[in-house]
């Protein structure tokens, strides 16, 4: 099973150099909805994808489209443009585990 990346043009070159298949997303407002739908359909049509790494700004659309499927798994990576009220790892653990994890220091 292969990973695929869904990201904007400023991020995909590094993934391409690493040999990972990418779906380049142009986040211009007039293109975004139709382009995102086309990328989701293209990924759904593939049977060799094990994980889809998505720019976190588009995660909700992918979670909805892939809901109830075992594969591919959907995961996000942080976008610089997104402002957070809490640490990113805290946000992820609360989102996926349903609670915040506290670790005591030594």
N, CA and C atoms as an extended XYZ file, in Angstrom:
318
Properties=species:S:1:pos:R:3:atomname:S:1:resname:S:1:resid:I:1 pbc="F F F"
N         0.848       -1.178        0.000 N   UNK     1
C         0.000        0.000        0.000 CA  UNK     1
C         0.890        1.236        0.000 C   UNK     1
N         0.493        2.212       -0.769 N   UNK     2
C         1.283        3.428       -0.942 CA  UNK     2
C         0.679        4.607       -0.193 C   UNK     2
N         1.527        5.547        0.209 N   UNK     3
C         0.995        6.820        0.705 CA  UNK     3
C         0.796        7.766       -0.474 C   UNK     3
N        -0.124        8.697       -0.336 N   UNK     4
C        -0.254        9.799       -1.282 CA  UNK     4
C        -0.385       11.084       -0.483 C   UNK     4
N         0.019       12.163       -1.109 N   UNK     5
C         0.005       13.473       -0.469 CA  UNK     5
C        -0.958       14.376       -1.224 C   UNK     5
N        -1.767       15.132       -0.491 N   UNK     6
C        -2.620       16.166       -1.081 CA  UNK     6
C        -2.199       17.475       -0.446 C   UNK     6
N        -1.618       18.344       -1.262 N   UNK     7
C        -1.086       19.600       -0.727 CA  UNK     7
C        -1.056       20.657       -1.818 C   UNK     7
N        -0.802       21.873       -1.396 N   UNK     8
C        -0.681       22.982       -2.334 CA  UNK     8
C         0.653       22.908       -3.059 C   UNK     8
N         0.760       23.659       -4.134 N   UNK     9
C         1.938       23.591       -5.002 CA  UNK     9
C         3.240       23.953       -4.292 C   UNK     9
N         3.176       24.758       -3.255 N   UNK    10
C         4.407       25.131       -2.562 CA  UNK    10
C         4.977       24.001       -1.701 C   UNK    10
N         4.216       22.939       -1.469 N   UNK    11
C         4.688       21.832       -0.641 CA  UNK    11
C         4.961       20.543       -1.397 C   UNK    11
N         4.382       20.373       -2.568 N   UNK    12
C         4.444       19.064       -3.223 CA  UNK    12
C         5.800       18.703       -3.799 C   UNK    12
N         6.625       19.667       -4.131 N   UNK    13
C         7.912       19.352       -4.756 CA  UNK    13
C         8.786       18.465       -3.879 C   UNK    13
N         8.829       18.732       -2.607 N   UNK    14
C         9.633       17.912       -1.703 CA  UNK    14
C         9.137       16.479       -1.653 C   UNK    14
N         7.833       16.292       -1.652 N   UNK    15
C         7.276       14.945       -1.642 CA  UNK    15
C         7.554       14.229       -2.965 C   UNK    15
N         7.457       14.965       -4.058 N   UNK    16
C         7.774       14.378       -5.365 CA  UNK    16
C         9.225       13.904       -5.407 C   UNK    16
N        10.131       14.719       -4.872 N   UNK    17
C        11.549       14.330       -4.850 CA  UNK    17
C        11.766       13.057       -4.033 C   UNK    17
N        10.937       12.858       -3.038 N   UNK    18
C        11.036       11.652       -2.212 CA  UNK    18
C        10.376       10.451       -2.880 C   UNK    18
N         9.731       10.655       -4.024 N   UNK    19
C         9.103        9.562       -4.749 CA  UNK    19
C         7.694        9.231       -4.306 C   UNK    19
N         7.068       10.120       -3.559 N   UNK    20
C         5.712        9.884       -3.080 CA  UNK    20
C         4.725       10.491       -4.079 C   UNK    20
N         3.692        9.746       -4.484 N   UNK    21
C         2.689       10.309       -5.390 CA  UNK    21
C         1.974       11.486       -4.735 C   UNK    21
N         1.764       12.539       -5.496 N   UNK    22
C         1.116       13.729       -4.955 CA  UNK    22
C        -0.068       14.137       -5.820 C   UNK    22
N        -1.020       14.771       -5.172 N   UNK    23
C        -2.121       15.442       -5.840 CA  UNK    23
C        -1.987       16.910       -5.465 C   UNK    23
N        -1.682       17.696       -6.447 N   UNK    24
C        -1.426       19.118       -6.219 CA  UNK    24
C        -2.747       19.876       -6.197 C   UNK    24
N        -2.894       20.706       -5.197 N   UNK    25
C        -4.124       21.443       -4.982 CA  UNK    25
C        -3.857       22.937       -5.117 C   UNK    25
N        -4.593       23.581       -5.990 N   UNK    26
C        -4.508       25.030       -6.154 CA  UNK    26
C        -5.602       25.632       -5.288 C   UNK    26
N        -5.230       26.366       -4.246 N   UNK    27
C        -6.234       26.855       -3.307 CA  UNK    27
C        -6.885       28.174       -3.706 C   UNK    27
N        -6.911       28.474       -4.991 N   UNK    28
C        -7.633       29.658       -5.464 CA  UNK    28
C        -9.125       29.440       -5.212 C   UNK    28
N        -9.816       30.434       -4.676 N   UNK    29
C       -11.226       30.261       -4.295 CA  UNK    29
C       -12.135       29.787       -5.425 C   UNK    29
N       -11.879       30.216       -6.653 N   UNK    30
C       -12.767       29.826       -7.749 CA  UNK    30
C       -12.563       28.379       -8.198 C   UNK    30
N       -11.475       27.737       -7.791 N   UNK    31
C       -11.181       26.367       -8.209 CA  UNK    31
C       -11.316       25.351       -7.087 C   UNK    31
N       -11.279       25.784       -5.869 N   UNK    32
C       -11.053       24.872       -4.748 CA  UNK    32
C       -12.087       23.761       -4.610 C   UNK    32
N       -13.371       24.054       -4.672 N   UNK    33
C       -14.376       23.012       -4.443 CA  UNK    33
C       -14.355       21.936       -5.516 C   UNK    33
N       -14.327       22.328       -6.776 N   UNK    34
C       -14.339       21.334       -7.846 CA  UNK    34
C       -13.025       20.563       -7.895 C   UNK    34
N       -11.942       21.243       -7.647 N   UNK    35
C       -10.640       20.579       -7.672 CA  UNK    35
C       -10.515       19.592       -6.514 C   UNK    35
N       -10.991       19.985       -5.349 N   UNK    36
C       -10.949       19.096       -4.196 CA  UNK    36
C       -11.805       17.856       -4.442 C   UNK    36
N       -12.976       18.029       -5.016 N   UNK    37
C       -13.846       16.888       -5.327 CA  UNK    37
C       -13.177       15.951       -6.337 C   UNK    37
N       -12.503       16.504       -7.325 N   UNK    38
C       -11.819       15.683       -8.326 CA  UNK    38
C       -10.669       14.888       -7.698 C   UNK    38
N        -9.937       15.495       -6.791 N   UNK    39
C        -8.836       14.797       -6.117 CA  UNK    39
C        -9.380       13.672       -5.248 C   UNK    39
N       -10.455       13.936       -4.526 N   UNK    40
C       -11.068       12.897       -3.684 CA  UNK    40
C       -11.505       11.723       -4.548 C   UNK    40
N       -12.141       11.993       -5.679 N   UNK    41
C       -12.578       10.913       -6.578 CA  UNK    41
C       -11.387       10.134       -7.131 C   UNK    41
N       -10.314       10.836       -7.473 N   UNK    42
C        -9.121       10.164       -8.003 CA  UNK    42
C        -8.504        9.237       -6.955 C   UNK    42
N        -8.460        9.672       -5.711 N   UNK    43
C        -7.899        8.838       -4.642 CA  UNK    43
C        -8.820        7.658       -4.370 C   UNK    43
N       -10.122        7.895       -4.366 N   UNK    44
C       -11.083        6.804       -4.143 CA  UNK    44
C       -10.991        5.740       -5.234 C   UNK    44
N       -10.640        6.139       -6.438 N   UNK    45
C       -10.557        5.203       -7.563 CA  UNK    45
C        -9.329        4.299       -7.486 C   UNK    45
N        -8.345        4.687       -6.708 N   UNK    46
C        -7.121        3.896       -6.590 CA  UNK    46
C        -7.308        2.810       -5.533 C   UNK    46
N        -6.767        1.642       -5.794 N   UNK    47
C        -6.848        0.563       -4.814 CA  UNK    47
C        -5.498        0.254       -4.157 C   UNK    47
N        -4.495        1.065       -4.461 N   UNK    48
C        -3.160        0.827       -3.918 CA  UNK    48
C        -2.753        1.838       -2.849 C   UNK    48
N        -3.693        2.648       -2.388 N   UNK    49
C        -3.380        3.706       -1.426 CA  UNK    49
C        -3.707        3.236       -0.008 C   UNK    49
N        -2.713        3.334        0.875 N   UNK    50
C        -2.905        2.945        2.266 CA  UNK    50
C        -3.138        4.118        3.193 C   UNK    50
N        -2.542        5.253        2.867 N   UNK    51
C        -2.706        6.446        3.702 CA  UNK    51
C        -2.665        7.683        2.818 C   UNK    51
N        -3.529        8.621        3.144 N   UNK    52
C        -3.575        9.898        2.443 CA  UNK    52
C        -3.198       10.973        3.449 C   UNK    52
N        -2.123       11.684        3.174 N   UNK    53
C        -1.703       12.799        4.024 CA  UNK    53
C        -2.194       14.079        3.380 C   UNK    53
N        -3.004       14.815        4.118 N   UNK    54
C        -3.710       15.971        3.591 CA  UNK    54
C        -3.331       17.226        4.370 C   UNK    54
N        -3.158       18.310        3.667 N   UNK    55
C        -3.001       19.614        4.307 CA  UNK    55
C        -4.206       19.807        5.229 C   UNK    55
N        -3.963       20.163        6.466 N   UNK    56
C        -5.032       20.196        7.461 CA  UNK    56
C        -6.204       21.110        7.102 C   UNK    56
N        -5.977       22.079        6.231 N   UNK    57
C        -7.073       22.962        5.839 CA  UNK    57
C        -8.158       22.230        5.057 C   UNK    57
N        -7.827       21.078        4.483 N   UNK    58
C        -8.776       20.329        3.658 CA  UNK    58
C        -9.165       18.996        4.283 C   UNK    58
N        -8.782       18.791        5.509 N   UNK    59
C        -9.009       17.521        6.188 CA  UNK    59
C       -10.492       17.185        6.327 C   UNK    59
N       -11.328       18.140        6.626 N   UNK    60
C       -12.750       17.868        6.856 CA  UNK    60
C       -13.405       17.232        5.631 C   UNK    60
N       -13.090       17.718        4.451 N   UNK    61
C       -13.676       17.161        3.231 CA  UNK    61
C       -13.229       15.717        3.029 C   UNK    61
N       -11.979       15.412        3.319 N   UNK    62
C       -11.478       14.052        3.158 CA  UNK    62
C       -12.057       13.121        4.211 C   UNK    62
N       -12.168       13.590        5.444 N   UNK    63
C       -12.762       12.756        6.493 CA  UNK    63
C       -14.193       12.387        6.135 C   UNK    63
N       -14.926       13.336        5.612 N   UNK    64
C       -16.318       13.080        5.235 CA  UNK    64
C       -16.391       12.095        4.070 C   UNK    64
N       -15.560       12.273        3.049 N   UNK    65
C       -15.586       11.417        1.868 CA  UNK    65
C       -15.144        9.982        2.169 C   UNK    65
N       -14.237        9.796        3.126 N   UNK    66
C       -13.680        8.480        3.411 CA  UNK    66
C       -14.265        7.861        4.677 C   UNK    66
N       -15.296        8.474        5.208 N   UNK    67
C       -15.916        7.992        6.437 CA  UNK    67
C       -16.431        6.560        6.256 C   UNK    67
N       -16.155        5.703        7.232 N   UNK    68
C       -16.617        4.330        7.203 CA  UNK    68
C       -15.718        3.374        6.442 C   UNK    68
N       -14.653        3.855        5.849 N   UNK    69
C       -13.721        2.997        5.114 CA  UNK    69
C       -12.539        2.655        6.010 C   UNK    69
N       -12.082        1.421        5.877 N   UNK    70
C       -10.879        1.041        6.610 CA  UNK    70
C        -9.640        1.637        5.959 C   UNK    70
N        -9.573        1.566        4.643 N   UNK    71
C        -8.441        2.105        3.896 CA  UNK    71
C        -8.948        2.952        2.755 C   UNK    71
N        -8.257        3.944        2.387 N   UNK    72
C        -7.038        4.431        3.017 CA  UNK    72
C        -7.332        5.214        4.286 C   UNK    72
N        -6.340        5.241        5.146 N   UNK    73
C        -6.427        6.078        6.339 CA  UNK    73
C        -6.163        7.516        5.917 C   UNK    73
N        -6.761        8.432        6.618 N   UNK    74
C        -6.592        9.852        6.327 CA  UNK    74
C        -5.896       10.493        7.515 C   UNK    74
N        -4.851       11.252        7.245 N   UNK    75
C        -4.127       11.980        8.296 CA  UNK    75
C        -3.772       13.353        7.749 C   UNK    75
N        -3.623       14.295        8.644 N   UNK    76
C        -3.293       15.652        8.201 CA  UNK    76
C        -1.904       16.046        8.668 C   UNK    76
N        -1.363       17.024        7.993 N   UNK    77
C        -0.136       17.647        8.448 CA  UNK    77
C        -0.424       19.136        8.589 C   UNK    77
N         0.263       19.812        9.500 N   UNK    78
C        -0.074       21.202        9.809 CA  UNK    78
C         0.200       22.162        8.659 C   UNK    78
N        -0.660       23.142        8.552 N   UNK    79
C        -0.489       24.221        7.581 CA  UNK    79
C        -0.055       25.468        8.341 C   UNK    79
N         0.887       26.174        7.798 N   UNK    80
C         1.390       27.374        8.465 CA  UNK    80
C         0.324       28.448        8.612 C   UNK    80
N        -0.620       28.476        7.681 N   UNK    81
C        -1.629       29.528        7.673 CA  UNK    81
C        -2.672       29.381        8.777 C   UNK    81
N        -2.747       28.218        9.399 N   UNK    82
C        -3.768       27.960       10.406 CA  UNK    82
C        -3.255       28.405       11.770 C   UNK    82
N        -4.027       29.240       12.427 N   UNK    83
C        -3.694       29.699       13.770 CA  UNK    83
C        -4.343       28.773       14.787 C   UNK    83
N        -3.620       28.413       15.819 N   UNK    84
C        -4.126       27.496       16.833 CA  UNK    84
C        -4.115       28.155       18.201 C   UNK    84
N        -5.105       27.762       19.017 N   UNK    85
C        -5.159       28.243       20.390 CA  UNK    85
C        -4.353       27.353       21.330 C   UNK    85
N        -4.036       26.145       20.870 N   UNK    86
C        -3.293       25.209       21.700 CA  UNK    86
C        -2.214       24.539       20.860 C   UNK    86
N        -1.360       23.802       21.510 N   UNK    87
C        -0.290       23.105       20.799 CA  UNK    87
C        -0.892       22.103       19.818 C   UNK    87
N        -0.239       21.947       18.685 N   UNK    88
C        -0.763       21.071       17.630 CA  UNK    88
C        -0.939       19.637       18.108 C   UNK    88
N         0.017       19.117       18.865 N   UNK    89
C        -0.092       17.737       19.339 CA  UNK    89
C        -1.261       17.586       20.303 C   UNK    89
N        -1.525       18.599       21.120 N   UNK    90
C        -2.683       18.559       22.015 CA  UNK    90
C        -3.982       18.532       21.215 C   UNK    90
N        -4.021       19.329       20.166 N   UNK    91
C        -5.206       19.362       19.306 CA  UNK    91
C        -5.448       18.002       18.650 C   UNK    91
N        -4.382       17.375       18.157 N   UNK    92
C        -4.524       16.074       17.509 CA  UNK    92
C        -4.973       14.992       18.482 C   UNK    92
N        -4.369       14.930       19.652 N   UNK    93
C        -4.754       13.883       20.601 CA  UNK    93
C        -6.189       14.070       21.070 C   UNK    93
N        -6.600       15.293       21.278 N   UNK    94
C        -7.979       15.530       21.677 CA  UNK    94
C        -8.939       15.155       20.548 C   UNK    94
N        -8.550       15.458       19.332 N   UNK    95
C        -9.406       15.186       18.173 CA  UNK    95
C        -9.557       13.684       17.924 C   UNK    95
N        -8.458       12.943       17.972 N   UNK    96
C        -8.501       11.525       17.617 CA  UNK    96
C        -8.758       10.599       18.796 C   UNK    96
N        -8.352       10.996       19.990 N   UNK    97
C        -8.576       10.150       21.149 CA  UNK    97
C        -9.737       10.627       22.010 C   UNK    97
N       -10.187       11.846       21.775 N   UNK    98
C       -11.313       12.370       22.523 CA  UNK    98
C       -10.937       12.997       23.848 C   UNK    98
N        -9.657       13.069       24.141 N   UNK    99
C        -9.223       13.703       25.386 CA  UNK    99
C        -7.795       14.185       25.262 C   UNK    99
N        -7.449       15.098       26.122 N   UNK   100
C        -6.093       15.599       26.152 CA  UNK   100
C        -5.256       14.697       27.043 C   UNK   100
N        -4.019       14.495       26.649 N   UNK   101
C        -3.112       13.639       27.417 CA  UNK   101
C        -2.119       14.528       28.141 C   UNK   101
N        -1.980       14.323       29.419 N   UNK   102
C        -1.039       15.083       30.221 CA  UNK   102
C         0.139       14.195       30.585 C   UNK   102
N         1.329       14.712       30.423 N   UNK   103
C         2.541       13.974       30.767 CA  UNK   103
C         3.301       14.814       31.789 C   UNK   103
N         3.595       14.203       32.934 N   UNK   104
C         4.332       14.923       33.956 CA  UNK   104
C         5.809       14.940       33.618 C   UNK   104
N         6.434       16.080       33.836 N   UNK   105
C         7.882       16.206       33.608 CA  UNK   105
C         8.676       15.612       34.751 C   UNK   105
N         9.949       15.411       34.512 N   UNK   106
C        10.785       14.848       35.580 CA  UNK   106
C        11.601       15.935       36.223 C   UNK   106
